[in-house]
Every structure is written in structure tokens, then in C-alpha cells.
């Protein structure tokens, strides 16, 4: 299929050059070849996460490192910030792993404010030792103010912050060191525009000290083992070597574009999408809206609320018939929203093409609405 027609909010479309990089012979993962591959990527990974700390790479989905946060970083009780499906995933993992947790919930499509977090922590002083939050909530298109939330956490002793950066890292500023985060994770198949199958994460020294206090850590996702192996330029377990080749290739492409320029491109794609929603409302006379409020919108994915009578799955199916892939809403938002994943390596002309198709699809259906 022609590149530029696949706008899911993950997995993201992958450039042919990146896919081609995977067509190389497998190497031994405990030898010098692997050490050279990992050491060669190390500076670029640290730049990607904006950190001086090592960046771990796991052969897993990002959910694996979400589990690592839950099982390595809390010995008492967790406060999970939930405003969408992936914030809820942190809480579900805690429940499944038998870790005590509470939910600080906001309406889907709403961001968590530092004031809300501060009140919740002040109302139960000393109760929690870990807060979890999703930076860019893929199900709603909300961008949480993680820098401000992190400042609230840092004001309290014995409290860590774990951040899901799955649709933020590589697509919008996510400052591990600058925001004093304790754990930041992402997946290969989102803004990094790689095939699915790799997860990446950074952990603070505070996080590692906490992990040392927890004997019942995950075996596969033991952060102390990831730290030890990362410093040796080795992996904890057998890696998906060919995906590592793709990662090395794409890190080079990101460096060539420039990380700040990549952030700027994502922002421009998002702003064009938001403007198009306003144009659609004005042109049709029906109420289309961006679900996330202004000031809290993700540069990588936009959830668009449809007027009554339009079906998200129907709009998505019609676009697919003419060769364009996007997503309906996630979970309870599925019937009433569509989502455009304007992330990875997409360009403005490609985005304009999918918006034009959506114009046609919606025009075909709008006549029957009241």
C-alpha cells in the first residue's frame, strides 16, 4: 500500500527503509556484535528521552514496562491517575499483580490538574509511594501536564512518579531529567514509527533504590537487571534482534531530522487537524469537536466527537474502502468518536489527503442528519 494512508494512533506506518533494515542476519545476543549495536544506539536513546540515564530496551509491548513500574516501584500503595483507557490500564495491572491501588479519576477527555493531584495527596498524607499517569492518553487525545504533576510529586517525600509516554516520546517534549521523572516508558510502534514489539524506558536513581527494597519484583521486568545489563550494553533476555536493527536505523533518521524539528512537525499536523474540525463544523452546520480541551491536546493523536447520527465505526469503514486507515473511538467512546493518529513520519500532504477523504465520507452521510 502507498505510504501515507495509514493513520491509526498505533501501530504507526513504518517507512520502507526502516523495514528493510530488519533484513539482516541474526547475531548472537551475548557477543561483541550486540554490544556494538547497543552501544552505538545509547547516545541517541538518551537524547530521545532527554536524560543522562541509560535507556532500557525490552522485547515486549509497552505494557510490559507499565507492569515493571507497578511491580518494582511500590511497596505500600499506588495512586493511579485515570482519564482514559490507558490510565485505567495502570490500575488494572496493579489489581492483577496484587498491589494496593486507588484511582484518581477525571472524565474522559479531561486532563489531570496539579491542584487535583495535590488535594488527593494532602487528603491522605503518607498513604501513597507511587503515582502513575499517562502523558498522552491515546484513547482521548488528552495531553496531561506531566511537568506540573511531577513538581507536585517532588514536593513530597517517599513518592515516585511513573509516566506512560507511549504516544508522547518522540512526538512532543518529554523531559526525563528536566521534569525529574522516576520512570518513563514508551513503545516502538507509536511516535517512533517502528514496527511493534519493543518497549523503551528510563528509570531514576530513586526508582532503582526503591526496586532494591522490593524482593517480589517481576522476573522478566526486573528494573535492577535492566540497569545492570544496560551498563554492559547487553539485554536482559533474548532480544528481537531484527527489531533492534530497525530501531538503530530509525534513531539515525530521527537524528537527521532533529528531535525538536520532529516535535514541531507533530505540532503542525495536530494544529491542522484541530483547524479542520472547526472548518467541518462551520461548513456542515453540525457540531464536530476535538474531545480534548484547548491547552491539553496531544500533538500525536486527536479524538474527534461526531454529531448525533454519525457513527465512528461507519466513518472509519468508509475511509478504509478508499484506502485510508484511521481509528474509531476507544472503549466507551467507540460509537461517538473517530481518532486520527498524526504521528511518526507522516507529512502535511499526507494528512491533507486523509482529511479530504474524511470530508467526502462525512458529506455522503451528513444529509440524513437532523
C-alpha positions as CSV (number, residue, x, y, z in Angstrom):
1,X,0.0,0.0,0.0
2,X,1.2,3.5,-0.8
3,X,2.9,5.2,2.2
4,X,0.8,7.9,3.9
5,X,-2.6,6.3,4.1
6,X,-2.3,4.6,7.5
7,X,-3.4,7.0,10.3
8,X,-4.1,4.7,13.2
9,X,-3.0,6.0,16.6
10,X,-0.7,3.0,16.8
11,X,0.7,0.9,15.3
12,X,2.1,3.7,13.1
13,X,3.1,3.4,9.5
14,X,6.7,2.4,9.0
15,X,9.0,3.7,6.3
16,X,10.2,1.1,3.8
17,X,13.8,1.9,4.6
18,X,13.2,1.1,8.3
19,X,11.5,-2.2,7.4
20,X,14.4,-3.0,5.0
21,X,16.9,-2.5,7.9
22,X,15.4,-5.6,9.5
23,X,16.5,-7.9,6.6
24,X,19.9,-8.6,8.1
25,X,21.4,-11.8,9.5
26,X,20.7,-12.6,13.2
27,X,23.7,-12.1,15.5
28,X,24.5,-13.7,18.8
29,X,22.9,-11.6,21.6
30,X,25.7,-12.2,24.1
31,X,28.6,-11.2,21.9
32,X,30.5,-8.2,20.7
33,X,28.2,-7.6,17.8
34,X,25.3,-7.0,20.2
35,X,27.5,-4.8,22.4
36,X,28.4,-2.7,19.3
37,X,24.8,-2.4,18.3
38,X,23.6,-1.3,21.7
39,X,26.5,1.0,22.5
40,X,26.0,2.7,19.1
41,X,22.4,3.4,19.9
42,X,23.0,4.5,23.5
43,X,23.7,8.2,22.9
44,X,20.7,8.6,20.6
45,X,18.4,6.8,23.1
46,X,19.5,9.2,25.9
47,X,18.8,12.2,23.6
48,X,15.4,10.8,22.8
49,X,14.4,10.6,26.5
50,X,16.3,13.8,27.3
51,X,18.3,12.1,30.0
52,X,21.8,11.2,31.2
53,X,20.5,7.9,32.5
54,X,20.6,4.6,30.5
55,X,17.6,3.8,28.4
56,X,16.4,0.2,28.6
57,X,15.1,-1.6,25.6
58,X,12.8,-4.6,26.1
59,X,11.4,-7.2,23.6
60,X,7.8,-6.6,24.7
61,X,5.0,-4.2,24.3
62,X,4.9,-1.0,26.4
63,X,2.5,-2.7,28.7
64,X,5.5,-4.8,30.0
65,X,7.2,-1.7,31.3
66,X,3.9,-0.5,32.8
67,X,3.9,-3.7,34.7
68,X,7.5,-3.0,35.7
69,X,6.5,0.3,37.2
70,X,3.8,-1.4,39.3
71,X,5.9,-4.3,40.5
72,X,9.2,-2.5,41.0
73,X,8.2,0.9,42.4
74,X,5.6,0.5,45.1
75,X,5.9,-1.2,48.4
76,X,2.9,0.5,50.0
77,X,0.1,1.9,47.9
78,X,-0.3,3.4,44.4
79,X,-2.4,6.3,43.2
80,X,-3.4,5.8,39.5
81,X,-4.4,8.9,37.6
82,X,-7.2,7.8,35.2
83,X,-8.8,9.8,32.4
84,X,-8.9,7.2,29.7
85,X,-8.3,3.6,28.8
86,X,-4.6,3.6,29.4
87,X,-4.6,5.3,32.7
88,X,-7.1,2.6,33.7
89,X,-4.6,0.0,32.4
90,X,-2.1,1.0,35.1
91,X,-4.8,0.4,37.7
92,X,-5.8,-2.9,36.2
93,X,-2.2,-4.1,36.3
94,X,-1.9,-3.1,39.9
95,X,-5.0,-5.1,40.7
96,X,-3.9,-8.1,38.7
97,X,-0.4,-8.0,40.4
98,X,-2.0,-7.7,43.9
99,X,-0.6,-4.3,44.6
100,X,-2.9,-2.0,46.6
101,X,-4.0,1.0,44.5
102,X,-6.6,3.8,44.3
103,X,-7.9,5.7,41.3
104,X,-7.9,9.5,40.9
105,X,-10.4,9.8,38.0
106,X,-11.4,12.6,35.7
107,X,-13.9,12.5,32.9
108,X,-12.6,11.0,29.7
109,X,-11.4,14.0,27.6
110,X,-10.2,15.9,30.7
111,X,-6.7,16.4,31.9
112,X,-5.5,15.9,35.5
113,X,-4.5,19.2,37.1
114,X,-1.7,19.6,39.6
115,X,-4.2,21.1,42.0
116,X,-6.3,18.0,41.9
117,X,-3.3,15.7,42.5
118,X,-2.1,17.9,45.3
119,X,-5.5,17.8,47.1
120,X,-5.7,14.0,46.7
121,X,-2.2,13.5,48.2
122,X,-2.8,16.1,51.0
123,X,-6.1,14.3,52.0
124,X,-4.2,11.1,52.6
125,X,-0.7,12.1,53.7
126,X,1.9,9.2,53.6
127,X,-0.6,6.8,52.0
128,X,1.0,6.5,48.6
129,X,4.5,5.8,47.5
130,X,3.9,5.8,43.7
131,X,1.8,7.9,41.3
132,X,1.1,6.7,37.8
133,X,-0.1,8.9,34.9
134,X,-0.4,8.8,31.1
135,X,1.3,11.7,29.4
136,X,-0.6,11.5,26.0
137,X,-3.8,9.5,26.6
138,X,-4.2,7.6,23.3
139,X,-7.9,6.9,23.9
140,X,-8.9,10.6,24.3
141,X,-6.1,12.7,22.7
142,X,-5.5,14.5,26.0
143,X,-2.0,15.6,26.9
144,X,-1.6,15.7,30.7
145,X,0.6,18.4,32.2
146,X,3.3,16.0,33.4
147,X,5.9,18.6,34.2
148,X,3.4,20.3,36.6
149,X,2.3,16.9,38.1
150,X,5.9,15.9,38.6
151,X,6.5,19.1,40.6
152,X,3.7,18.1,42.9
153,X,5.2,14.7,43.4
154,X,8.7,16.1,44.0
155,X,7.3,18.2,46.9
156,X,6.6,15.0,48.8
157,X,9.0,12.6,50.4
158,X,9.0,8.9,49.5
159,X,6.8,9.4,46.5
160,X,7.7,8.4,42.9
161,X,6.1,9.2,39.5
162,X,5.8,6.7,36.7
163,X,4.8,8.0,33.3
164,X,3.3,6.3,30.3
165,X,4.8,8.2,27.3
166,X,3.6,5.7,24.7
167,X,2.2,8.4,22.3
168,X,4.4,11.3,23.6
169,X,8.1,10.2,23.4
170,X,9.4,11.2,20.0
171,X,6.4,13.3,19.2
172,X,6.3,16.0,21.8
173,X,8.6,17.2,24.6
174,X,9.0,14.6,27.3
175,X,11.9,15.6,29.6
176,X,13.0,12.8,31.8
177,X,15.8,14.7,33.6
178,X,14.3,18.2,33.3
179,X,11.0,17.2,34.8
180,X,12.6,14.9,37.4
181,X,10.6,11.9,36.5
182,X,11.2,8.5,38.1
183,X,10.1,6.2,35.3
184,X,9.2,7.0,31.7
185,X,8.2,4.4,29.1
186,X,7.2,4.2,25.5
187,X,6.6,1.7,22.7
188,X,8.2,1.3,19.4
189,X,5.0,1.4,17.3
190,X,3.8,5.0,18.1
191,X,5.6,8.3,17.5
192,X,8.9,6.5,16.9
193,X,7.3,4.9,13.7
194,X,8.8,1.5,14.2
195,X,7.2,-2.0,14.0
196,X,5.5,-3.2,17.2
197,X,7.5,-5.3,19.6
198,X,9.9,-3.1,21.5
199,X,9.4,-1.1,24.7
200,X,11.8,1.6,25.9
201,X,12.1,3.1,29.4
202,X,14.3,5.2,31.7
203,X,14.5,4.9,35.5
204,X,15.8,7.4,38.0
205,X,18.3,6.5,40.8
206,X,15.4,7.0,43.2
207,X,13.4,4.3,41.3
208,X,16.3,1.9,41.4
209,X,16.7,2.4,45.2
210,X,13.0,1.7,45.6
211,X,13.3,-1.5,43.5
212,X,16.0,-2.7,45.8
213,X,13.5,-2.7,48.6
214,X,11.0,-4.9,46.9
215,X,12.0,-8.6,46.7
216,X,8.8,-9.6,44.9
217,X,9.7,-7.8,41.7
218,X,8.7,-9.1,38.3
219,X,11.3,-11.6,37.0
220,X,11.2,-10.5,33.3
221,X,10.7,-6.9,34.1
222,X,13.2,-6.5,36.9
223,X,14.5,-2.9,36.7
224,X,17.7,-3.7,38.6
225,X,18.5,-6.3,36.0
226,X,17.7,-3.9,33.1
227,X,20.0,-1.4,34.7
228,X,22.9,-3.9,35.1
229,X,22.6,-5.1,31.6
230,X,22.2,-1.7,30.1
231,X,25.5,-0.6,31.5
232,X,27.1,-3.7,29.9
233,X,25.4,-2.9,26.6
234,X,23.6,-6.2,26.8
235,X,19.9,-7.3,27.1
236,X,18.2,-9.0,30.0
237,X,16.8,-11.8,27.9
238,X,16.8,-12.9,24.3
239,X,16.1,-9.8,22.2
240,X,14.2,-9.4,18.9
241,X,17.5,-8.7,17.1
242,X,15.9,-7.6,13.8
243,X,13.7,-5.1,15.6
244,X,16.9,-3.7,17.2
245,X,18.2,-3.2,13.6
246,X,15.1,-1.2,12.8
247,X,15.5,0.9,16.0
248,X,19.1,1.8,15.1
249,X,18.0,2.8,11.6
250,X,15.1,5.0,12.9
251,X,17.2,6.6,15.6
252,X,19.5,7.7,12.8
253,X,16.6,9.1,10.8
254,X,15.3,11.0,13.9
255,X,18.8,12.5,14.5
256,X,18.9,13.6,10.9
257,X,15.5,15.3,11.2
258,X,16.3,16.7,14.6
259,X,14.2,15.9,17.7
260,X,13.0,19.5,18.1
261,X,12.0,19.6,14.5
262,X,10.2,16.3,14.8
263,X,8.2,17.8,17.7
264,X,7.4,20.9,15.6
265,X,6.2,18.7,12.7
266,X,3.9,16.8,15.0
267,X,2.5,20.0,16.5
268,X,1.8,21.4,13.0
269,X,0.0,18.2,12.0
270,X,-2.1,18.4,15.2
271,X,-3.0,22.1,14.7
272,X,-4.0,21.4,11.1
273,X,-6.3,18.6,12.3
274,X,-7.9,20.8,15.0
275,X,-8.5,23.6,12.5
276,X,-10.1,21.1,10.1
277,X,-12.6,20.1,12.8
278,X,-13.6,23.7,13.1
279,X,-13.9,24.1,9.4
280,X,-16.0,21.0,9.2
281,X,-18.5,22.3,11.8
282,X,-18.7,25.7,10.0
283,X,-19.2,24.1,6.6
284,X,-21.8,21.5,7.6
285,X,-23.6,23.3,10.3
286,X,-23.3,20.2,12.5
287,X,-21.3,20.0,15.8
288,X,-17.9,18.3,15.3
289,X,-15.4,19.0,18.1
290,X,-12.0,18.0,19.4
291,X,-12.6,15.9,22.5
292,X,-9.6,17.3,24.5
293,X,-9.8,20.9,25.6
294,X,-7.5,23.6,24.3
295,X,-4.2,23.7,26.0
296,X,-4.4,19.9,26.8
297,X,-4.4,18.4,23.3
298,X,-1.9,15.8,22.2
299,X,0.3,16.6,19.2
300,X,0.2,12.9,18.2
301,X,-3.4,11.8,18.2
302,X,-6.7,13.7,18.0
303,X,-10.1,12.2,19.1
304,X,-13.0,13.9,17.3
305,X,-16.5,13.9,18.7
306,X,-19.1,13.3,16.0
307,X,-22.6,14.8,15.9
308,X,-25.6,12.7,16.8
309,X,-26.5,10.3,14.0
310,X,-22.9,9.7,12.7
311,X,-21.2,6.5,13.7
312,X,-17.4,6.3,14.4
313,X,-17.1,2.8,13.1
314,X,-19.1,3.6,10.0
315,X,-16.9,6.6,9.1
316,X,-13.8,4.6,9.6
317,X,-15.1,1.7,7.5
318,X,-16.0,4.1,4.7
319,X,-12.5,5.6,4.7
320,X,-11.0,2.2,4.6
321,X,-12.9,1.3,1.5
322,X,-11.0,4.1,-0.4
323,X,-7.6,3.0,1.0
324,X,-7.2,5.2,4.2
325,X,-6.9,3.7,7.7
326,X,-7.8,5.6,10.9
327,X,-9.5,4.6,14.1
328,X,-12.9,4.8,15.7
329,X,-13.0,5.8,19.4
330,X,-11.6,3.6,22.1
331,X,-13.8,1.7,24.6
332,X,-16.9,3.6,25.6
333,X,-16.0,6.4,23.0
334,X,-16.1,4.0,20.1
335,X,-19.6,4.8,18.8
336,X,-19.3,8.6,19.0
337,X,-15.7,9.5,18.0
338,X,-13.0,8.9,15.5
339,X,-9.3,9.2,16.1
340,X,-6.5,10.3,13.8
341,X,-3.0,9.3,14.6
342,X,-0.9,12.1,13.1
343,X,2.4,10.8,14.4
344,X,5.5,9.1,13.3
345,X,6.9,10.0,9.9
346,X,3.7,11.5,8.4
347,X,3.8,14.8,6.5
348,X,1.4,17.6,5.9
349,X,0.4,16.5,2.3
350,X,-0.4,13.0,3.6
351,X,-2.6,14.5,6.4
352,X,-4.4,16.7,3.9
353,X,-5.1,13.6,1.8
354,X,-6.8,11.8,4.7
355,X,-8.7,14.9,5.8
356,X,-10.0,15.3,2.2
357,X,-11.2,11.7,2.2
358,X,-13.0,12.3,5.5
359,X,-14.7,15.4,4.0
360,X,-16.1,13.2,1.3
361,X,-17.1,10.4,3.7
362,X,-18.9,12.8,6.0
363,X,-20.6,14.8,3.2
364,X,-22.0,11.5,2.0
365,X,-23.6,10.9,5.3
366,X,-24.5,14.3,6.6
367,X,-27.6,14.8,4.5
368,X,-29.6,12.4,6.6
369,X,-28.9,14.1,9.9
370,X,-31.5,16.3,11.6
